[in-house]
Amino acid sequence: MARRKATYAATCHCGAIRIHVPRISRTLTSCNCSICRRYGALWAYYAASAVKIEAPKGGLSKYSWNRRIRAYCRCKKCGCVTHYVYRKKRRNPIVAVNAVNFEPSALEGVRIRHLDGAASWKFLD
Ligand SMILES: [Zn+2]
């Protein structure tokens, strides 16, 4: 019998949005750009094909700014920022999942890297 692969789910506070991923990434990114610092997000990047996003129809709100490259998605009901996607088609599409929505125990020991998205676009650590 085939065993189901274990997955992790990042869920918003009210539980309407559930994002399933096959593993927790080895590092998370904390970015100091004007939007990430306000969201307080910790980004975990996945190939879009590895991520399953469960959301009720119309349950997500999206926000884009500046050059409108990314669409930041949040639960319409509870307001938690769940992920972002790139708005234009790319060859290898990725989804950035906001890892603060995983259970804290899933993030134990995961390294947080600090990205200077506000200025140099380099890691500060
Ligand atoms: Zn919610």
Boltz pocket constraint, residues with backbone or C-beta under 6 A from the ligand:
constraints:
  - pocket:
      binder: B
      contacts: [[A, 12], [A, 13], [A, 14], [A, 15], [A, 16], [A, 17], [A, 75], [A, 76], [A, 77], [A, 78], [A, 79], [A, 80]]
      max_distance: 6.0
